[in-house]
Structure formats: structure tokens, C-alpha cells
Amino acid sequence: MVFINVGDPIGSGFVASMAQPGGNLTGFAVLETAIAGKWVELLNEVAPQVSRVGFILHRETPANVGLLRAAEAGAPAGVKVIALGVHNSGEIERAVTEFAAESNGGLIAAPHAITLANRDVIIELAARYRLPAIYAFLDFATKGGLCSYGVDSIELFRQGASYVDRILKGAKPADLPAQFPTKYELVVNLKTAKALGLTVPPSMLDLADEVIE
């Protein structure tokens, strides 16, 4: 079996280690935990006034908890990361509404089935309360989110297909190391930045793989 887009292959019990899966499963993780520090960095770069970061996550998912810890560790001085644990759209709306009651806030949405299913809800809440937000997947930015920084999903599935091909030709999953992504993409939505009254630094635009105007 080959998995794709798994948050924490080891913590989820899919593999014994990334280098030596040790069973009948191998594949590709959706991201490395350290990326959460980059999300905080990007949020600070595009919206330096943000001193409170609401981190939307599913607390029962080990990978999401690891991302929260990485975000906390990567936050610059004067920036506080606040966990917003959610399980459904109603909880997302309540959590973001309460968070937005204080000023200088921004959002990060950890990748999870809940945040993916409620993509439009989160984007609408961020717009309603004028909260700069960073997301893990391209489609959040194309649908109106401020920025996304995360894995190139198409490339991930191409890599998965190569593993399927090797297994069908006789390779054992236990001999194929599980892997983290090697290609990430930054997308910036200038229309949303303008609506929020933000000026995206030229250095950030230079690094962007796609700029939505």
C-alpha cells in the first residue's frame, strides 16, 4: 500500500521510521512539522502588525499538535500563538469570532480534513473579521485566502505513482523509504491583501510561485 498526504506517518503508526517503513506501507507525507514556523514567519512578513496568531487545528491529531508546537517555537518575540481547537464548522465560527474580538490578530489553518472541508467558511471568516491568514494548500489562496505555503500536491501524487509502479514490478514497500515533500509553493493573493489594507513586500512577491491579481 502506498499512502499520499499523510500528516504524521510515524505517529499514525503507518511506518516504523521514514527510512525503514518496516511493513506493507510506504509513501509520502504531506509536510514536515517545521513548516509551521515558516507559516508564522510569512504571516509576520506580510502583516507585521499581527501580535496574536489564531492556530486552527484538530487537537486530537498528533500531526496538528506537532505543527502547533513548531508554530509556537517559530514565533518571533512579541507574537503569541493561540490554539483554536475545532471539530466542525460551528466550532470554527465560534472560535474565530471569539478570537477576533481582540485586535492585531491573524490566522493559520493547520491542514486537516476539518479545515479542508470548511475551507470556504474559514476564508469568509478571515475576510469578515479582516484577519490576515496563511494556509497550507494552494486552493485556499485561489479561493480568496491571503497566502498559501505548502506542498505541490500534483508532484506528490506523481511520486506516489512512481512507487506504485516499482511495487507492481516487484519492489517491497518495506524497502522503499517513506518521504517528506521536497517541493513547496508559495501563492500570494494580492486582491485579498488589498482588501485587508496590506502591502505585500517585494521580497515576498519575488519568492512567490504564483501571484493572484
N, C-alpha and C positions, 0 to 999 in steps of 0.2 A: 504494500500500500504506500502511495506517495501523497503526502499532505501539502497543502498550499495555504498561506495566510494564517498560520497558527501563531498565536501570540507568545506562548512560552512552551516550546516543545519538551523541555526537561521537566518543568514544573507541572505540566499537564500529564506527565507520565508516558508520553509518546516515545521518547528515546532515553537511553541511559546517559548519553552525552552527545554533543553535536558531532564530535569527531568519530565516535564509535556508537552508532544507534543501538546496536546490540539485539535487534529483533526483526520483525517483519515490516516495520515502518521507518520511513525516512522522508525528507522533503525540505521545505523552505519556510522559514519563519517570516512573519510579516514585518518585523522590525527588531532592532536592538534597543534594550531599555534606555541606553544613554541618549537616545534621540529626544527624550522628553526635556533634557537640558537644553537642547537646540531649540525646541519649541519656545521655551521661556526666553531664550536669547533673541529669537526673531520677534517675539511679542514686544520685548523691551526696545528693540531697534525701531520697529515701525510705530510704536506708541509709548514713548519714554515716560509719559505721564502716569502710566499704569503702575500702581503700587500694590494692588491686590489681584491675584490671579485665581479665578474660579476653575478648578480642575474637575471636569465632569467625568465620572468614572463609575464602573461597576465594582464595588468593593470586594465582592466575593471571587473575583477573577484575579489570580496571582499576578498575571502579566500587567494588569491595570494598576495593582498596588505597587509593583516594581517601578512602573512609569511615574507614579505619583512621587515616590521616594527620589527618583532621579530628577524630577522637576524641582522638588524642594532643595535638593543638593545643588542644582544648577542656577537657582535664583540669585540674582545679584543683590548686593546689600540694599535694604530698604524695600524689597519686594517680597510679599508674603504669599505663599501658595496655599489655597484653601480647598480642601476636598469637598466636592459636591457629589455624594453618593446617590445614585439613581437606579431605578428598576423599570420605569415606564415613562410615557410621555407626561403624565400628570406630575410625577415627581420631578421631572426635568423642569417643567414650567414653574413649579413652586420653588425649587432650589435656585434657579436663575433669577426669578423675581425677587426673592429674599436677598440674594447676593447683590443685586443691582440697586438695592435701597441705599447703599453707601457709594461714595464717589470713587473715581480713579480705578475702576475695575476693568478686567479683561478676562477672556475665557480661553481655555484649552479643552478640547473634547478628545478624550482618550479613545482609541479605536476599539469598538466592541459591537456586538450585534445590536445592542440597545441604541447606541449613538448612531449607528448606520441606519437603523430603521426609523429613527427620529431626526434624520438629517435636516429636513425642512423646518421642523419645529425649532431646532437649535439655531439655525440660521435666522429664522424670523425673530426669535427672542433676542439674539445678539443685535439685530437691526433695531428692534423696538426700544431696547434699553441703551443703544449706542455703545455697545461693548466690543472693542477690538477682539478678534478671535483667531486662533490658529488651529488648523485641523490636520489630520493625518492623511487624508485622501483627496486626490485631485477633484473629484466631483463635488466636494463641499465648496471649493473655490469657484468652480464653474457655475454653481447654482446660487452664488451670491455671497459666499463666505469671504472674509478678508484675505486670508492666505492659507495655503496648504503646504506642508512639507512632509513627504513620506515616500514610500516605496513606489517604484514603477511597476504597477500590477501586471501589465502586459508582459514585461520582461520576466517577472516571477513565474507566470504560467508557461512561458517558453522554456524556462529552466526546468520546471516540473515535467513538461513533456519530454525533455531530453532524458530525465531519469526513468520515466515510464518506458521509453524506447530501450534504454540499457537493461532494464529488468526483463522486458519481453525477450531480449536477446541472451538472457541467462545470468545477468548480474544479480547478486543478492542485496536486498535493502540494507542488511547489516554492514555491508562493505561500502555503501555509498554515504558519505558524511552528510548529516543534516546541515543546512547552511542558512546564514543570515543574508539579507539583501546586500548587494554590492552597488546598486544604483538607486539614488534617491532624486526626487524632483521637487523644485520649489515653484509654486504658482502664486502670483500676486494679482488680486482683483482691484484695479485702480478705480473702477466705478464705485466699489464699496468703500475704498479708502476716502474718496472724495465725499461720499455721503456722510462719513464719520468725521470729516474735517481733518483728515490725516494727510501728511505729506510723506510719501514713501521715499526713503533715502536713495539716491542714485546708486550707491554701492549695492543695495539690496536688489534693485532692478537689474543691475548688471549680472548678478548671480542667478536671477530667475530663469527657469526653463521656459516659462510661459507668462506673459503679462496680458491680462484681460482688460481691454479698454472700452 
